[in-house]
């Protein structure tokens, strides 16, 4: 026998407006501009500009038009042109829920030129015949994003035979390759690291003693150099300490990846501050970037259109659809404007709390003044959820008198000290870097010795934590920090 039962359950679901606000909150200022443009394009009831004052209905004059007549009449803007079947069924707001397109959307990026395009442009200055041009194009196409040709030249001979119907040999290909290796950036088109560094050193003034010695080391003692056997090199070449040190210093300034970030798939991204901080008469003044506070309004034309349709007798099906469409667009425009305002308020409240917490840093710009601060600290100050603070801190930045900082920069865990206080991990990293910078480069300090040095200064930190912080600072182990 089937039993019927009543169960009371409480669940929390986000409304479409809340979802929209969350999505707007987590994007940076650079992306917000394109997001607003997207909303303006899909919703004709939303316009740019400040909200307009009400017109003087008693005088019958329209203050928005010089002629006293409505600038946009019903004849000029036909609502039927905007009606689509899917729109009438229900307006799906942007941010109505997560989608694959939302996840894949990228922040605005700076226009870039690929490494291949740059090399092809330089090839145009060479006086190559048709055959050499095809070989050069094949070679340039074989250069990876680091700037190397790692494909064997014998295989490139086969590639040309099959794809271009060109019968050639390694010698002819090398002849063209040597021309490409004269292109910028220096070291491009090398087949290995040794050739890459030699190509760069040969562009230096070879008459300078340290450059000549560096060339000799790279050409004849490359294996010893990579293993940092400087004493062996010095003994074989019979040079003094200063000379070998100058030569090694010259080599270490060369670029092992001449392709750099010019690869086809690498994009340069603008860092646009969401906040601007200024000091005025000893007081901190915080402003939102203008792109975070755009002027948006609901279309007056659409509001009047809705009032007209709503007052009329809605006996016609098409007219009912028109009223539904216009109302949906107006509601969506109001929701979007309100979400933008909430975004501005949330950003400012959160940033003011961070300013209050890290006040000493924002006055001095010295990272040693940074206090340990986690998301919960700020969430408690502004009485918001930690997830909201996380969305604000993610991908946002502030412009100060000391430079532009991502908000994540100010959050760090605490390290206990002998005095019983907490020091931020960033402060510990700062001290760690100072110790490493001051060490004797002939006998760099191991992680164990670095741990002891930090302990002497009152920071209770383990060796594995020292290793982790050293790696985060992109500082190599002691063996690789050794210098002459």
Kinemage of the C-alpha trace (Angstrom):
@kinemage 1
@onewidth
@group {chain A} dominant
@subgroup {mainchain}
@vectorlist {calphas} color= white
{ca unk a 1} P 0.000 0.000 0.000
{ca unk a 2} L 1.396 3.342 -1.049
{ca unk a 3} L 1.894 5.847 1.775
{ca unk a 4} L 1.520 9.565 1.385
{ca unk a 5} L 3.653 11.841 3.507
{ca unk a 6} L 4.290 15.565 3.789
{ca unk a 7} L 7.855 16.685 4.299
{ca unk a 8} L 8.988 20.231 5.011
{ca unk a 9} L 12.364 21.112 3.542
{ca unk a 10} L 14.268 24.389 3.575
{ca unk a 11} L 16.606 25.071 0.663
{ca unk a 12} L 18.403 28.153 -0.519
{ca unk a 13} L 18.462 29.049 -4.179
{ca unk a 14} L 19.988 32.080 -5.836
{ca unk a 15} L 17.677 34.278 -7.852
{ca unk a 16} L 18.659 35.256 -11.420
{ca unk a 17} L 19.440 38.757 -10.123
{ca unk a 18} L 21.775 37.380 -7.443
{ca unk a 19} L 23.548 35.209 -9.995
{ca unk a 20} L 23.963 38.225 -12.241
{ca unk a 21} L 25.433 40.265 -9.376
{ca unk a 22} L 27.896 37.485 -8.469
{ca unk a 23} L 29.131 37.229 -12.047
{ca unk a 24} L 29.544 40.998 -12.338
{ca unk a 25} L 31.355 41.164 -9.003
{ca unk a 26} L 34.084 38.701 -9.902
{ca unk a 27} L 35.145 40.255 -13.222
{ca unk a 28} L 37.829 43.021 -13.335
{ca unk a 29} L 37.307 46.529 -14.670
{ca unk a 30} L 38.863 45.681 -18.039
{ca unk a 31} L 36.275 42.963 -18.677
{ca unk a 32} L 33.365 44.909 -17.192
{ca unk a 33} L 33.454 47.358 -20.090
{ca unk a 34} L 32.963 44.617 -22.685
{ca unk a 35} L 30.299 42.975 -20.489
{ca unk a 36} L 28.313 46.239 -20.390
{ca unk a 37} L 28.670 46.661 -24.147
{ca unk a 38} L 27.325 43.145 -24.559
{ca unk a 39} L 24.297 43.935 -22.381
{ca unk a 40} L 23.663 47.205 -24.254
{ca unk a 41} L 23.688 45.274 -27.517
{ca unk a 42} L 21.190 42.598 -26.456
{ca unk a 43} L 18.840 44.837 -24.435
{ca unk a 44} L 17.459 47.893 -26.287
{ca unk a 45} L 15.812 49.092 -23.044
{ca unk a 46} L 19.256 49.820 -21.567
{ca unk a 47} L 21.143 52.974 -22.535
{ca unk a 48} L 24.382 54.725 -21.689
{ca unk a 49} L 24.147 58.064 -19.910
{ca unk a 50} L 22.911 59.576 -16.668
{ca unk a 51} L 19.289 59.230 -15.668
{ca unk a 52} L 17.180 61.941 -17.303
{ca unk a 53} L 14.925 64.292 -15.293
{ca unk a 54} L 11.191 63.927 -15.718
{ca unk a 55} L 9.729 66.047 -18.511
{ca unk a 56} L 7.375 68.910 -17.727
{ca unk a 57} L 3.986 67.334 -18.494
{ca unk a 58} L 2.031 70.483 -17.530
{ca unk a 59} L 3.650 72.614 -20.212
{ca unk a 60} L 3.468 69.799 -22.724
{ca unk a 61} L 7.031 70.520 -23.774
{ca unk a 62} L 9.652 67.827 -24.029
{ca unk a 63} L 12.953 69.023 -22.531
{ca unk a 64} L 14.892 66.285 -24.316
{ca unk a 65} L 14.164 67.637 -27.775
{ca unk a 66} L 14.998 71.028 -29.221
{ca unk a 67} L 11.853 71.017 -31.355
{ca unk a 68} L 9.464 70.216 -28.498
{ca unk a 69} L 8.534 66.918 -30.157
{ca unk a 70} L 9.536 63.446 -29.055
{ca unk a 71} L 12.907 62.616 -30.580
{ca unk a 72} L 11.876 59.014 -31.171
{ca unk a 73} L 8.311 58.442 -32.289
{ca unk a 74} L 6.539 55.096 -32.383
{ca unk a 75} L 7.013 55.105 -36.152
{ca unk a 76} L 10.802 55.290 -35.785
{ca unk a 77} L 11.052 52.482 -33.225
{ca unk a 78} L 8.741 49.600 -33.987
{ca unk a 79} L 8.643 47.082 -31.165
{ca unk a 80} L 7.752 44.314 -33.609
{ca unk a 81} L 11.288 44.538 -35.037
{ca unk a 82} L 12.710 43.379 -31.727
{ca unk a 83} L 10.247 40.570 -30.999
{ca unk a 84} L 11.520 37.018 -31.408
{ca unk a 85} L 9.758 33.831 -30.415
{ca unk a 86} L 12.320 32.983 -27.768
{ca unk a 87} L 12.152 36.479 -26.304
{ca unk a 88} L 8.397 36.302 -25.777
{ca unk a 89} L 8.701 32.952 -24.016
{ca unk a 90} L 10.874 34.491 -21.314
{ca unk a 91} L 13.840 36.813 -21.192
{ca unk a 92} L 16.980 34.886 -20.214
{ca unk a 93} L 19.159 37.298 -18.398
{ca unk a 94} L 22.956 37.283 -18.740
{ca unk a 95} L 24.248 35.613 -15.620
{ca unk a 96} L 21.147 33.426 -15.300
{ca unk a 97} L 23.438 30.530 -14.595
{ca unk a 98} L 26.901 29.203 -15.373
{ca unk a 99} L 27.612 28.226 -18.944
{ca unk a 100} L 30.561 27.028 -20.927
{ca unk a 101} L 30.763 30.369 -22.729
{ca unk a 102} L 31.056 32.207 -19.403
{ca unk a 103} L 33.909 29.977 -18.290
{ca unk a 104} L 35.792 30.439 -21.539
{ca unk a 105} L 35.348 34.202 -21.711
{ca unk a 106} L 38.719 35.927 -21.488
{ca unk a 107} L 39.677 39.318 -20.230
{ca unk a 108} L 40.407 41.970 -22.846
{ca unk a 109} L 43.938 41.563 -24.152
{ca unk a 110} L 46.450 43.760 -25.858
{ca unk a 111} L 46.979 43.164 -29.539
{ca unk a 112} L 50.110 41.167 -30.188
{ca unk a 113} L 52.229 40.129 -33.169
{ca unk a 114} L 53.236 36.504 -33.293
{ca unk a 115} L 56.861 35.476 -33.473
{ca unk a 116} L 56.249 33.873 -36.872
{ca unk a 117} L 54.758 37.073 -38.312
{ca unk a 118} L 57.660 39.127 -36.970
{ca unk a 119} L 60.209 36.815 -38.599
{ca unk a 120} L 58.320 36.706 -41.909
{ca unk a 121} L 58.305 40.513 -41.963
{ca unk a 122} L 62.104 40.546 -41.541
{ca unk a 123} L 62.451 37.930 -44.263
{ca unk a 124} L 60.968 40.439 -46.680
{ca unk a 125} L 64.150 42.524 -46.412
{ca unk a 126} L 66.317 39.665 -47.698
{ca unk a 127} L 66.945 39.270 -51.392
{ca unk a 128} L 65.829 35.661 -51.652
{ca unk a 129} L 64.764 33.897 -54.806
{ca unk a 130} L 61.550 31.867 -54.901
{ca unk a 131} L 63.280 28.637 -53.890
{ca unk a 132} L 65.099 30.220 -50.922
{ca unk a 133} L 61.883 31.955 -49.858
{ca unk a 134} L 60.049 28.628 -49.577
{ca unk a 135} L 62.932 27.123 -47.618
{ca unk a 136} L 63.000 30.162 -45.300
{ca unk a 137} L 59.231 29.936 -44.747
{ca unk a 138} L 59.587 26.243 -43.885
{ca unk a 139} L 62.356 27.011 -41.390
{ca unk a 140} L 60.445 29.888 -39.772
{ca unk a 141} L 57.415 27.647 -39.470
{ca unk a 142} L 59.582 25.114 -37.630
{ca unk a 143} L 60.686 27.620 -34.952
{ca unk a 144} L 58.976 26.940 -31.626
{ca unk a 145} L 57.718 29.576 -29.170
{ca unk a 146} L 61.069 29.600 -27.330
{ca unk a 147} L 62.795 30.605 -30.577
{ca unk a 148} L 64.520 27.276 -31.366
{ca unk a 149} L 64.492 24.931 -34.352
{ca unk a 150} L 64.472 21.603 -32.562
{ca unk a 151} L 63.426 19.629 -35.624
{ca unk a 152} L 66.327 17.832 -37.309
{ca unk a 153} L 67.355 19.467 -40.592
{ca unk a 154} L 67.251 16.073 -42.339
{ca unk a 155} L 63.547 15.910 -41.516
{ca unk a 156} L 63.030 19.433 -42.846
{ca unk a 157} L 64.626 18.250 -46.117
{ca unk a 158} L 61.924 15.563 -46.254
{ca unk a 159} L 59.220 18.105 -45.386
{ca unk a 160} L 60.221 20.312 -48.305
{ca unk a 161} L 60.263 17.365 -50.671
{ca unk a 162} L 56.760 16.210 -49.727
{ca unk a 163} L 55.002 19.529 -49.117
{ca unk a 164} L 56.778 21.916 -51.513
{ca unk a 165} L 58.185 19.473 -54.069
{ca unk a 166} L 61.634 20.966 -53.478
{ca unk a 167} L 64.655 18.665 -53.660
{ca unk a 168} L 67.320 20.083 -51.373
{ca unk a 169} L 69.962 19.061 -48.829
{ca unk a 170} L 71.098 20.020 -45.324
{ca unk a 171} L 73.867 22.307 -46.647
{ca unk a 172} L 71.441 24.454 -48.629
{ca unk a 173} L 69.017 24.621 -45.717
{ca unk a 174} L 71.814 25.681 -43.362
{ca unk a 175} L 72.762 28.469 -45.757
{ca unk a 176} L 69.242 29.920 -45.449
{ca unk a 177} L 69.113 29.181 -41.713
{ca unk a 178} L 72.246 31.261 -41.100
{ca unk a 179} L 70.456 34.226 -42.707
{ca unk a 180} L 67.454 33.742 -40.397
{ca unk a 181} L 69.767 33.579 -37.395
{ca unk a 182} L 70.736 37.178 -38.144
{ca unk a 183} L 67.129 38.252 -37.466
{ca unk a 184} L 65.923 39.836 -34.252
{ca unk a 185} L 65.652 38.828 -31.504
{ca unk a 186} L 69.257 37.696 -31.170
{ca unk a 187} L 69.603 33.934 -30.834
{ca unk a 188} L 66.531 33.134 -32.906
{ca unk a 189} L 66.605 29.981 -35.027
{ca unk a 190} L 69.237 28.223 -32.871
{ca unk a 191} L 69.221 24.431 -32.751
{ca unk a 192} L 70.343 24.156 -29.141
{ca unk a 193} L 71.192 26.333 -26.136
{ca unk a 194} L 74.893 26.529 -26.948
{ca unk a 195} L 74.232 27.839 -30.461
{ca unk a 196} L 71.602 30.248 -29.094
{ca unk a 197} L 74.025 31.833 -26.614
{ca unk a 198} L 76.846 31.948 -29.167
{ca unk a 199} L 74.595 33.770 -31.645
{ca unk a 200} L 73.893 36.392 -28.996
{ca unk a 201} L 77.476 36.791 -27.790
{ca unk a 202} L 78.717 37.203 -31.371
{ca unk a 203} L 76.581 40.335 -31.686
{ca unk a 204} L 78.482 41.909 -28.801
{ca unk a 205} L 81.730 43.807 -29.302
{ca unk a 206} L 84.047 40.801 -29.534
{ca unk a 207} L 87.076 43.007 -28.808
{ca unk a 208} L 86.031 43.460 -25.187
{ca unk a 209} L 88.020 41.019 -22.981
{ca unk a 210} L 85.012 39.673 -21.051
{ca unk a 211} L 83.044 39.144 -24.283
{ca unk a 212} L 85.959 37.342 -25.955
{ca unk a 213} L 86.426 35.134 -22.893
{ca unk a 214} L 82.661 34.457 -22.714
{ca unk a 215} L 82.731 33.381 -26.380
{ca unk a 216} L 85.604 30.990 -25.688
{ca unk a 217} L 83.823 29.487 -22.683
{ca unk a 218} L 80.611 28.923 -24.652
{ca unk a 219} L 82.432 27.496 -27.654
{ca unk a 220} L 85.008 25.245 -25.976
{ca unk a 221} L 83.897 24.698 -22.363
{ca unk a 222} L 80.109 24.724 -22.563
{ca unk a 223} L 79.647 21.446 -20.679
{ca unk a 224} L 81.800 22.637 -17.771
{ca unk a 225} L 79.944 25.945 -17.770
{ca unk a 226} L 76.506 24.298 -17.474
{ca unk a 227} L 77.805 22.274 -14.509
{ca unk a 228} L 79.243 25.439 -12.930
{ca unk a 229} L 82.776 23.993 -12.878
{ca unk a 230} L 84.225 27.481 -13.001
{ca unk a 231} L 87.436 26.473 -11.251
{ca unk a 232} L 88.203 23.948 -14.015
{ca unk a 233} L 87.548 26.535 -16.731
{ca unk a 234} L 89.691 29.085 -14.913
{ca unk a 235} L 92.555 26.626 -14.587
{ca unk a 236} L 92.421 25.535 -18.250
{ca unk a 237} L 92.270 29.089 -19.547
{ca unk a 238} L 94.712 30.442 -16.959
{ca unk a 239} L 92.738 33.589 -16.172
{ca unk a 240} L 92.279 35.473 -12.904
{ca unk a 241} L 89.179 35.563 -10.703
{ca unk a 242} L 87.944 38.932 -11.936
{ca unk a 243} L 88.162 37.925 -15.610
{ca unk a 244} L 86.261 34.655 -15.196
{ca unk a 245} L 83.679 36.405 -13.051
{ca unk a 246} L 83.121 39.129 -15.689
{ca unk a 247} L 82.813 36.527 -18.460
{ca unk a 248} L 80.312 34.404 -16.526
{ca unk a 249} L 78.331 37.527 -15.670
{ca unk a 250} L 78.198 38.405 -19.388
{ca unk a 251} L 76.874 34.947 -20.262
{ca unk a 252} L 74.218 34.905 -17.535
{ca unk a 253} L 72.755 38.113 -18.952
{ca unk a 254} L 72.021 36.399 -22.277
{ca unk a 255} L 68.495 35.200 -23.064
{ca unk a 256} L 68.113 31.394 -23.152
{ca unk a 257} L 64.629 31.745 -24.706
{ca unk a 258} L 64.833 34.414 -27.418
{ca unk a 259} L 61.279 33.627 -28.542
{ca unk a 260} L 60.135 34.874 -25.147
{ca unk a 261} L 56.388 35.484 -24.921
{ca unk a 262} L 56.019 36.141 -28.644
{ca unk a 263} L 54.559 32.719 -29.317
{ca unk a 264} L 51.358 32.474 -31.339
{ca unk a 265} L 49.322 31.342 -28.363
{ca unk a 266} L 50.826 33.727 -25.825
{ca unk a 267} L 48.857 36.885 -25.171
{ca unk a 268} L 49.845 40.041 -23.361
{ca unk a 269} L 47.174 41.156 -20.931
{ca unk a 270} L 46.597 44.673 -19.672
{ca unk a 271} L 46.622 45.172 -15.906
{ca unk a 272} L 43.940 47.781 -15.388
{ca unk a 273} L 43.456 48.982 -11.797
{ca unk a 274} L 39.938 48.714 -10.382
{ca unk a 275} L 40.763 51.216 -7.609
{ca unk a 276} L 42.841 54.386 -7.487
{ca unk a 277} L 44.374 55.418 -4.149
{ca unk a 278} L 45.769 58.861 -3.487
{ca unk a 279} L 47.198 60.581 -0.405
{ca unk a 280} L 45.845 64.053 0.266
{ca unk a 281} L 47.043 66.019 3.319
{ca unk a 282} L 47.948 62.856 5.157
{ca unk a 283} L 44.616 61.187 4.347
{ca unk a 284} L 44.006 58.215 2.059
{ca unk a 285} L 41.445 58.864 -0.680
{ca unk a 286} L 39.992 55.893 -2.547
{ca unk a 287} L 38.271 56.095 -5.922
{ca unk a 288} L 36.773 53.542 -8.244
{ca unk a 289} L 38.181 53.398 -11.740
{ca unk a 290} L 35.695 55.190 -14.001
{ca unk a 291} L 35.182 51.947 -15.912
{ca unk a 292} L 33.781 50.460 -12.699
{ca unk a 293} L 31.165 53.194 -12.432
{ca unk a 294} L 29.536 53.628 -15.853
{ca unk a 295} L 26.460 55.841 -16.338
{ca unk a 296} L 23.541 53.611 -17.321
{ca unk a 297} L 19.823 54.322 -17.517
{ca unk a 298} L 16.553 52.741 -18.579
{ca unk a 299} L 15.418 53.903 -21.999
{ca unk a 300} L 12.740 56.576 -21.625
{ca unk a 301} L 11.425 55.593 -25.026
{ca unk a 302} L 10.842 52.030 -23.850
{ca unk a 303} L 9.201 53.176 -20.599
{ca unk a 304} L 6.735 55.349 -22.507
{ca unk a 305} L 6.128 52.541 -24.967
{ca unk a 306} L 5.235 50.162 -22.118
{ca unk a 307} L 2.855 52.678 -20.549
{ca unk a 308} L 1.117 53.173 -23.894
{ca unk a 309} L 0.723 49.453 -24.581
{ca unk a 310} L -0.251 48.664 -20.973
{ca unk a 311} L -3.108 51.201 -20.960
{ca unk a 312} L -4.508 49.995 -24.272
{ca unk a 313} L -7.032 47.183 -24.625
{ca unk a 314} L -4.933 44.040 -24.915
{ca unk a 315} L -7.340 41.996 -26.980
{ca unk a 316} L -4.875 41.346 -29.790
{ca unk a 317} L -2.411 38.477 -29.247
{ca unk a 318} L 0.437 40.358 -30.924
{ca unk a 319} L -0.169 43.333 -28.636
{ca unk a 320} L -0.010 41.096 -25.554
{ca unk a 321} L 3.291 39.699 -26.804
{ca unk a 322} L 4.587 43.233 -27.346
{ca unk a 323} L 3.678 44.252 -23.774
{ca unk a 324} L 5.352 41.102 -22.387
{ca unk a 325} L 8.491 41.716 -24.433
{ca unk a 326} L 8.829 45.369 -23.435
{ca unk a 327} L 8.229 44.608 -19.738
{ca unk a 328} L 10.871 41.872 -19.764
{ca unk a 329} L 13.433 44.196 -21.338
{ca unk a 330} L 12.644 46.990 -18.875
{ca unk a 331} L 12.938 44.644 -15.889
{ca unk a 332} L 16.211 43.254 -17.173
{ca unk a 333} L 17.617 46.782 -17.653
{ca unk a 334} L 16.626 47.770 -14.081
{ca unk a 335} L 18.142 44.566 -12.682
{ca unk a 336} L 21.398 45.143 -14.553
{ca unk a 337} L 21.701 48.767 -13.391
{ca unk a 338} L 21.002 47.710 -9.799
{ca unk a 339} L 23.601 44.904 -10.042
{ca unk a 340} L 26.222 47.419 -11.254
{ca unk a 341} L 25.421 49.720 -8.308
{ca unk a 342} L 25.663 46.818 -5.846
{ca unk a 343} L 28.994 45.883 -7.417
{ca unk a 344} L 30.344 49.399 -6.863
{ca unk a 345} L 29.213 49.456 -3.224
{ca unk a 346} L 30.648 46.004 -2.484
{ca unk a 347} L 33.996 46.856 -4.094
{ca unk a 348} L 34.327 50.079 -2.106
{ca unk a 349} L 33.302 48.519 1.228
{ca unk a 350} L 35.792 45.685 0.773
{ca unk a 351} L 38.658 47.937 -0.341
{ca unk a 352} L 38.054 50.385 2.522
{ca unk a 353} L 38.328 47.464 4.953
{ca unk a 354} L 41.621 46.367 3.357
{ca unk a 355} L 42.908 49.957 3.598
{ca unk a 356} L 42.010 50.075 7.273
{ca unk a 357} L 43.666 46.716 7.966
{ca unk a 358} L 46.878 47.504 6.038
{ca unk a 359} L 46.974 51.258 6.679
{ca unk a 360} L 50.697 51.395 7.479
{ca unk a 361} L 51.625 49.769 4.176
{ca unk a 362} L 49.496 52.169 2.103
{ca unk a 363} L 51.166 55.144 3.767
{ca unk a 364} L 54.750 53.857 3.513
{ca unk a 365} L 54.757 51.333 0.631
{ca unk a 366} L 57.099 49.044 2.574
{ca unk a 367} L 55.968 45.408 2.375
{ca unk a 368} L 57.500 44.731 5.790
{ca unk a 369} L 54.530 46.708 7.189
{ca unk a 370} L 52.037 44.206 5.774
{ca unk a 371} L 50.105 42.372 8.481
{ca unk a 372} L 48.900 38.779 8.231
{ca unk a 373} L 45.447 39.023 6.656
{ca unk a 374} L 43.066 36.342 5.445
{ca unk a 375} L 39.701 36.555 3.684
{ca unk a 376} L 37.827 35.962 6.938
{ca unk a 377} L 39.385 39.067 8.511
{ca unk a 378} L 37.883 41.322 5.836
{ca unk a 379} L 34.619 39.349 5.689
{ca unk a 380} L 34.117 39.971 9.430
{ca unk a 381} L 34.872 43.686 9.063
{ca unk a 382} L 32.297 44.259 6.315
{ca unk a 383} L 29.841 41.597 7.502
{ca unk a 384} L 29.903 39.713 4.198
{ca unk a 385} L 30.440 36.121 3.207
{ca unk a 386} L 34.018 34.934 2.612
{ca unk a 387} L 33.077 33.878 -0.929
{ca unk a 388} L 32.060 37.477 -1.704
{ca unk a 389} L 35.407 38.804 -0.476
{ca unk a 390} L 37.171 36.138 -2.536
{ca unk a 391} L 35.352 37.297 -5.672
{ca unk a 392} L 36.354 40.902 -5.008
{ca unk a 393} L 39.996 39.999 -4.385
{ca unk a 394} L 40.216 37.802 -7.466
{ca unk a 395} L 41.463 39.579 -10.616
{ca unk a 396} L 41.211 43.041 -9.054
{ca unk a 397} L 44.041 45.545 -8.638
{ca unk a 398} L 44.653 48.921 -6.985
{ca unk a 399} L 46.815 51.774 -8.232
{ca unk a 400} L 48.828 53.397 -5.455
{ca unk a 401} L 51.644 55.928 -5.327
{ca unk a 402} L 54.016 52.963 -5.069
{ca unk a 403} L 52.688 51.073 -8.097
{ca unk a 404} L 49.827 48.791 -9.091
{ca unk a 405} L 49.135 45.829 -6.801
{ca unk a 406} L 46.711 42.923 -7.235
{ca unk a 407} L 44.432 42.654 -4.199
{ca unk a 408} L 45.685 39.125 -3.594
{ca unk a 409} L 49.023 40.722 -2.718
{ca unk a 410} L 47.644 41.957 0.607
{ca unk a 411} L 46.381 38.567 1.792
{ca unk a 412} L 48.822 36.244 3.528
{ca unk a 413} L 48.945 33.701 6.326
{ca unk a 414} L 50.621 34.483 9.629
{ca unk a 415} L 53.918 33.108 10.958
{ca unk a 416} L 54.351 33.039 14.728
{ca unk a 417} L 57.296 34.923 16.227
{ca unk a 418} L 59.187 34.652 19.512
{ca unk a 419} L 57.322 37.702 20.793
{ca unk a 420} L 54.007 35.880 20.409
{ca unk a 421} L 52.810 38.087 17.527
{ca unk a 422} L 52.064 37.005 13.987
{ca unk a 423} L 54.148 38.120 11.015
{ca unk a 424} L 52.796 37.884 7.485
{ca unk a 425} L 54.297 35.327 5.143
{ca unk a 426} L 55.093 38.208 2.813
{ca unk a 427} L 57.181 39.845 5.537
{ca unk a 428} L 59.047 36.577 6.074
{ca unk a 429} L 59.697 36.303 2.338
{ca unk a 430} L 61.041 39.854 2.372
{ca unk a 431} L 63.467 38.984 5.192
{ca unk a 432} L 64.421 35.729 3.450
{ca unk a 433} L 65.295 37.607 0.268
{ca unk a 434} L 67.383 40.089 2.261
{ca unk a 435} L 69.355 37.238 3.833
{ca unk a 436} L 69.984 35.592 0.454
{ca unk a 437} L 70.989 38.902 -1.144
{ca unk a 438} L 73.536 39.479 1.642
{ca unk a 439} L 75.016 35.956 1.605
{ca unk a 440} L 78.519 35.218 0.324
{ca unk a 441} L 77.942 34.114 -3.257
{ca unk a 442} L 80.985 31.859 -3.163
{ca unk a 443} L 79.344 29.957 -0.285
{ca unk a 444} L 75.575 30.424 -0.577
{ca unk a 445} L 73.404 29.400 2.351
{ca unk a 446} L 71.519 26.104 2.240
{ca unk a 447} L 67.830 25.962 3.211
{ca unk a 448} L 68.829 24.556 6.595
{ca unk a 449} L 71.136 27.502 7.264
{ca unk a 450} L 68.469 29.927 6.029
{ca unk a 451} L 66.078 28.342 8.517
{ca unk a 452} L 68.546 28.973 11.349
{ca unk a 453} L 69.043 32.590 10.257
{ca unk a 454} L 65.297 33.210 10.299
{ca unk a 455} L 64.973 31.524 13.663
{ca unk a 456} L 67.696 33.824 15.031
{ca unk a 457} L 65.561 36.796 13.933
{ca unk a 458} L 62.586 35.424 15.843
{ca unk a 459} L 60.620 33.762 13.020
{ca unk a 460} L 59.551 30.225 13.943
{ca unk a 461} L 59.710 28.586 10.541
{ca unk a 462} L 60.540 25.066 9.339
{ca unk a 463} L 63.075 24.182 6.638
{ca unk a 464} L 60.380 22.900 4.242
{ca unk a 465} L 58.582 26.255 4.586
{ca unk a 466} L 61.849 28.054 3.802
{ca unk a 467} L 62.166 25.929 0.651
{ca unk a 468} L 58.574 26.715 -0.325
{ca unk a 469} L 59.027 30.476 0.132
{ca unk a 470} L 62.360 30.395 -1.730
{ca unk a 471} L 60.696 28.675 -4.696
{ca unk a 472} L 57.816 31.189 -4.649
{ca unk a 473} L 60.436 33.947 -4.870
{ca unk a 474} L 61.969 32.161 -7.905
{ca unk a 475} L 65.288 31.816 -6.059
{ca unk a 476} L 67.270 28.668 -6.975
{ca unk a 477} L 68.871 26.289 -4.504
{ca unk a 478} L 72.259 27.126 -2.954
{ca unk a 479} L 74.251 25.073 -5.499
{ca unk a 480} L 72.842 27.097 -8.405
{ca unk a 481} L 73.330 30.426 -6.617
{ca unk a 482} L 77.063 29.878 -6.376
{ca unk a 483} L 79.185 32.552 -8.027
{ca unk a 484} L 82.902 33.235 -8.332
